[in-house]
């Protein structure tokens, strides 16, 4: 999310209606800042649709799909590409600003119950980065991950969304049942 404020100072005398010989005036002062341009997100990356490969309810439920990290077994991935970052921008920070689903909250605030569909007992999780630098984003937007701008002014952010059994996070969650699910995540970006 690029934040832009405009810096200028203006003084604006306002003449109010004159009654007889009575006059009034006021002064309004305005200040602000102009920030440097941010990076350019590739047009193809402004909206992404991912399809997680089908998984059986039995496989997803077996051992709660590998515990808390089971969502890494059943996932889909993409990348978000930024170009034309000015030399004053050295990092692009990403966080989840909203989701159409419902976050489990507490310790499990990275797990999201999908917004719609007939499948029961599943949660989705979204991470950015790769390998040992993969970072789960929280649905409440309370955490962010920084990515370093390369010397050529580009940044590539790997994104992975996975599905897991909700019981891996909450033993009272419903059992996994067959069906579809869908959800939308909105990511925000800050340049520094």
C-alpha positions in Angstrom: 0.0 0.0 0.0 1.7 3.1 -1.2 0.9 6.1 0.9 1.2 9.5 -0.7 0.7 12.8 1.0 1.1 16.2 -0.7 3.4 18.8 0.9 2.5 22.4 0.6 1.7 25.3 2.8 -1.1 27.5 1.8 -2.7 30.5 3.4 -6.2 31.2 2.3 -7.9 34.3 3.5 -11.6 33.8 3.5 -13.8 36.9 3.5 -17.1 36.4 5.2 -20.2 38.3 4.5 -20.0 41.9 5.6 -22.7 43.1 7.9 -22.8 46.9 8.1 -19.2 47.8 8.7 -18.4 44.5 10.4 -15.8 42.3 8.6 -14.3 38.9 9.5 -11.4 36.9 8.1 -9.8 33.6 8.8 -6.6 31.9 7.8 -6.3 28.1 7.0 -2.8 26.7 7.0 -2.1 23.3 5.3 1.1 21.2 5.5 2.0 17.8 4.1 4.7 15.7 2.4 5.4 14.3 -1.0 6.9 10.8 -0.9 9.1 9.1 -3.5 7.4 6.9 -6.0 7.0 3.3 -5.1 7.7 0.2 -7.1 5.4 -0.9 -10.0 3.5 -4.2 -9.5 3.3 -6.2 -12.7 -0.2 -5.8 -14.3 -0.5 -9.6 -14.5 0.1 -9.8 -10.7 -2.6 -7.4 -9.5 -5.1 -10.2 -9.3 -4.3 -13.9 -9.1 -6.4 -17.1 -9.0 -4.9 -20.2 -7.5 -6.3 -23.7 -7.6 -5.0 -26.0 -4.9 -4.9 -29.6 -6.3 -7.7 -31.9 -5.1 -7.0 -33.9 -1.9 -9.3 -36.5 -0.4 -10.9 -35.8 3.0 -9.2 -39.0 4.3 -5.7 -37.8 3.2 -6.3 -34.3 4.6 -7.6 -35.8 7.9 -4.9 -38.5 8.2 -2.7 -37.4 11.1 -4.3 -33.9 10.6 -2.3 -33.6 7.4 1.1 -33.5 9.1 0.2 -31.4 12.0 0.5 -27.6 12.0 2.8 -27.8 8.9 0.5 -30.1 6.9 -0.8 -27.2 4.7 2.6 -27.3 3.0 1.7 -30.7 1.6 -1.4 -29.5 -0.3 -0.9 -26.1 -1.8 -0.7 -23.8 -4.9 1.9 -21.1 -5.5 2.6 -18.1 -7.6 4.9 -15.0 -7.6 4.3 -11.3 -7.4 6.8 -9.2 -9.4 7.7 -5.6 -8.8 9.8 -3.5 -11.2 11.0 0.1 -11.5 11.7 0.5 -7.8 13.5 3.9 -7.3 16.9 3.8 -5.8 15.5 5.3 -2.6 13.3 2.1 -2.1 15.4 -0.7 -0.6 12.6 -3.0 0.7 9.0 -4.0 -0.2 7.0 -5.1 2.9 4.0 -7.3 2.5 1.2 -8.1 4.9 -2.4 -9.6 4.6 -4.7 -6.6 4.9 -7.9 -8.6 4.7 -9.5 -12.0 4.0 -13.1 -13.0 3.1 -12.7 -16.0 5.5 -12.6 -16.1 9.3 -9.3 -16.3 11.1 -9.1 -18.8 13.9 -7.4 -16.2 16.0 -5.1 -16.5 19.0 -2.0 -18.6 18.3 -3.6 -19.7 15.1 -4.3 -16.4 13.5 -2.6 -17.5 10.3 -5.3 -20.2 9.8 -8.4 -19.0 7.9 -11.7 -20.8 7.6 -12.7 -20.4 3.9 -15.4 -17.8 3.2 -17.5 -20.2 1.1 -18.0 -23.7 -0.2 -19.4 -27.0 1.0 -16.2 -28.5 2.5 -16.1 -28.6 6.3 -13.2 -28.8 8.7 -10.6 -27.1 6.5 -8.5 -24.0 6.9 -6.3 -22.1 4.5 -3.0 -20.5 5.2 -1.0 -18.0 3.1 2.8 -17.6 3.2 5.3 -15.5 1.4 8.9 -16.3 0.7 10.4 -19.7 0.0 12.4 -22.4 1.7 13.8 -21.5 5.1 12.7 -17.9 4.4 9.0 -18.8 4.1 6.8 -16.6 6.3 3.2 -17.2 7.3 1.1 -14.0 7.1 -1.5 -13.5 9.8 -5.1 -12.8 8.8 -5.4 -9.8 11.1 -2.5 -8.0 9.3 -0.4 -7.8 12.5 2.8 -9.1 10.8 4.6 -8.2 7.7 7.6 -9.6 5.7 10.2 -7.5 4.1 11.8 -8.3 0.7 15.0 -6.7 -0.5 14.9 -4.7 -3.8 17.6 -6.0 -6.2 20.2 -3.8 -7.8 18.1 -3.7 -11.0 15.1 -2.3 -9.1 13.1 -5.5 -9.0 11.6 -7.7 -6.3 10.0 -11.1 -6.7 7.8 -12.3 -3.9 6.9 -16.0 -3.8 3.3 -16.7 -2.5 2.0 -20.1 -1.3 -1.5 -20.9 -0.2 -2.2 -24.3 1.4 -5.1 -26.2 2.9 -5.1 -28.2 6.1 -7.4 -29.9 8.5 -8.9 -27.4 11.0 -8.4 -30.0 13.7 -4.6 -29.6 13.4 -5.3 -26.2 15.1 -8.5 -26.8 17.1 -9.5 -30.2 18.3 -13.2 -29.1 18.5 -13.3 -28.2 14.8 -15.5 -30.3 12.6 -14.1 -33.3 10.8 -13.0 -32.8 7.2 -15.7 -33.5 4.8 -15.6 -33.5 1.0 -16.7 -30.4 -0.9 -15.4 -27.2 -2.5 -14.0 -24.1 -0.7 -13.0 -20.6 -1.8 -11.5 -17.5 -0.2 -10.0 -14.2 -1.2 -6.9 -12.8 0.5 -5.9 -9.1 0.0 -2.2 -8.3 0.4 -0.9 -4.8 1.0 2.6 -3.5 0.2 4.7 -0.7 1.8 7.9 0.6 0.3 10.9 1.7 2.4 
